[in-house]
């Protein structure tokens, strides 16, 4: 399951099918069906199993046989639960899912400096739902996101009819736009705004990558967040999210990284800061091994 095929597991038709079940039987009925669907995916769709192998091989290097199959199921089922939860929000409203924020005072302290900030996020938990906790900032958030993905995310804030139930907690900057959206991103930060980017996946437009250690081997991470932080003097706030129970999530301020200004454009100068982020992500994977949703080979 590549990045594209992972989206197929949460495609529009799947959302609409679960919308109906949620309305008829609530989240318990939706979860019951989900467990069956995920088991079928893992058992009968080899591509799904293969998509889990790179991460699970590095997270659980000694697992084989049925144990590995169970881990693949757990990973796919956990991903499916986040998709169902997003459908619950889209169908019944955001009040159905409680989101808490750990590190609120630290986050507000960064905001009150008035310099702006970069929220460095990852494909863990359900960042889409956890973003609602960012209302604590009382500031608009500009998220770097491909146009097709931002359209897909609108399911969280629309009913089946397309009627908007609530305003999305972020505004989208499409990196496929002019110069990869660089002017827009710089404009947000220079005005003291808040920019949100993903730190664990190198997008197609990214030309410069950073090599860091993650779960025992080198991986490539995007450089843009660290370069932007150095160019504008804003702090990087590392955020993670996790599913705590059937109806609750937690957003965590994991770290605040201050990249020195004026480091230039050479990738190697940013490696120590990217390594610090990778270590946070590795610790997350140790604590919540089935809530890391990068379904591709980062170590290739």
N, C-alpha and C positions, 0 to 999 in steps of 0.2 A: 504494500500500500504506500504509494508515493504521496507527496503533498497533495497532488490533485486527487488521487483516489481516496485520500482521507476525507476530502470534502464530500465525496460521493456518499459516505456513510452518514453524513448529515445534510443531504441534499433537500431541495424544497419539497419533493414528494414525501420524503421521510418525515419532515416537520409536520406537514399537513395530516399525515396519518396519525401521528402522536397527538396532535391538537385535539382530534376527535376523541381519542381514548382518554386523554386527560380530563376533558369536559364530562365524560361519562363516568369515569371511575377514579379520577384524581391521580396523584403521582404514584400511588402504590400499584395501580393497574398498569400505568405506563412502564414502571420499573419491571413488573412481572413479565410483560411482553419483551422489554429490552433485554433481559437476561437470556431469553430464548433466542432472540434475533442475533445477539452477540455470539452465543454458542454456535449457531449455524454459520456465521461468518468465519469463525476461527476453525471450525471443523471442515467446512466445505469450500472455503475460498483461500487457497494457498497464498495468494498475494497478500492477504491480510496478515497471515502468520509471518511471512517474510518481512513485512514492514516493521514488525516488532523486534525482529532478531538483532539488528545492530545495537539498539539501546540495551535490550535485555542481556545480550552477550557481555557487554561492558559492565552493566550493573550487577548481574548475577553470573559471573564467568564459569561457575562450576555446575550450573543447572543443565539437566538433560532430560529427555524422555517426557514422561507425563508431567513432571514438575515444570519444565519449560512450556508445555502446552497450557498448563494452568496459569502460568504467568502471562502468557499471551492473551488468554481469556480475560484475566484481571485487568490488563492494560486497556484492551478494547472496551470492556464493560465500563470501566471508569470514564473513558472518553465518551462513551454513549450516555452515561448519566449526566455529564455536563451538557450534552445536546438536549436531553430531555428537560433538564432544568431551564435551559434557555427557552424551550418551547412552553414550559409552564409560565414563565414570565410573559412571553408573547401572547399566551392565551388567557391567563387569569390575572395578570398584573404583577408588578415588581414586588408587591407586599407579600407574595407567596414565598419569597426567598429572602432570608435575613442575611445581610452582609455586614460584618464588623471590620473595624480598622485597628490594627495593632501598630502603634508608633504614631498616633495622631499628633501628639505634641511635637514630636521631632519633625513631622511633615509641615506643620503650621509654622514652626520656627524657620524652616527653609523658605517657605512662602513669604514670611514677614521680612526677610532680607531684601525683597523687592528686586532681586536680580533675574527672576525667572528660574526655570528648572527644566531638566530633562528627566522624564519618568522612564527608566530602563526596565522593560518588562520582558516576560518570557512566556513560552507556550506551556504553562503549568496551571493546574487547577482549571478555573474558568475566569480568565482575565476579563472576558466580556461582561460577566455578571458582577465581578468584583469591582469593576470600574465605577459602579454606583457609589462605592464608598468614597470616591474622590470628590463627591459633593461637599466634603468637609473643607475643601480648598476654596469653595465659593468663587472659582475662577474657571473660565472656559479652557478646555483641554483640546489640543490639536494633535490628532493621532495620525502617524504615517501609516497608510494602509492602501493597498491596491484597490482600484475602483470596483472590480468584481467582488472582492472580499467585503468591502464596505456595504455593497448591495445585499450580500448574504447576511451580514450582521443585523440588518434592519429587521429581520424576523423577531429579534428580541424586543422590538419596540412597536410592532404593528400587530393588529389582529389579522385574521384570515382575509378579511375584506380589504386590507391595506390601510385601514383607518389608523392613524397614529394614536397610540395610547399614552405615550410619554415621550419627551424629547430625549434623544440619545445623549449620553453624558460626555460626548466628545465630537469634535469636528474633524473631518477627514482631509488629509493632505495626500494626494495620490503621487507616489514616487515615479509613476510612469509619465508624469507631466513634464513640463519644460525643465531641462537640466536636473531631472530627478526630484523636482520639488525643492531644490536646495535654497532658492531665493525665499520661498514661503517659509521654510524651516528657520532660516536665519532671521527673517522678518519677525517671526513669533518671538524668538529668543531675545532679539535686540530691543523689543518692546516690553521685555520683562514678562513674557507669557510662558505658558506651560506646553511643552512638546513631549509626546509619548512615542517611543520607538521600541521595536523588538530587538533584543540583544542576542538571541540564541539562534538566529537563522539568517544566513546571508541571502539577501534578495537579489533578483536578477540584475538590477541596475548597479549593484555595489561593485566597484572596481578594485578597491583596496580591502584586504582581509588581514586579520590578525591571527597568528598561530599560538594557541594556548593549550595547556594540558587540561583534559576533562575526562574523568573516569578512566584514568590510566594511559590515555593516548592523546596525541595532538588532534585538535579540531580547528576549523576556521570559524571565526566570528567576525561580524561586520565592524568596520572601523568608524563609521560615520558618527555615531553617538559621541565617541571620545574626541574626535576631531572637532565636532561642533561645540562640545563643552570647553575645549581648549581655546577655540576661536572666540567664544563669547563670554567666557568666564563664569558660566553657570554651573551649578552642581548637578551631578548625576544621582538621582534617587532610585535605588534598586528596589523594585516591588515584586513580591511573589503573592500568589493566591492559592488557597487550598479549600477543598470541600471538607467541611467538618462533620456534617450530618446530612440526612436526606433533604433538609430544608435550610441549610445554613452554609455560608462561606466566610472565609476570613482573608482580608487583604493585609499583608505585612510589609512594613518598611524595613527591609532587610539590611540596608546600608546606605550611606550617603558618601559618594566618591567625589572628591574635589580634584579635578585634573588641572594641573598648572596651565596658566595662559601662555600662549605663544610657543607651543611645542613644534609648530610647523606641520608638515604633511607626511613625514617619514613614518611608516607603520610601526617600526620597532620601538619608537618612543612611547607608544600607547599600549604596548603589550602588558606592562605591569598592572595597568588599570583594568584591562580586559581579563587578565588572569585572576584578579580579585573578584570580578563578577563571576567568572567560571567556578571559583571555589564556593561562592554562595550557592550557585546552581547545583554543584555537586553535593553540597550538604543537604539541599532540598531533596535531591534524588535519594539520598540515604534515608531521609526521614519519611518521605512520601513517594516510594518507588513507582507507584502505579498512577501518579498524577502528572507525569512528565510526558507531553504529547508531541514530541518531534518524531513523526513517523517516516524518517528517512535516515540515511547513513551519514551522520556527521563526521565519522572517522575515515571516510573514503579518501 
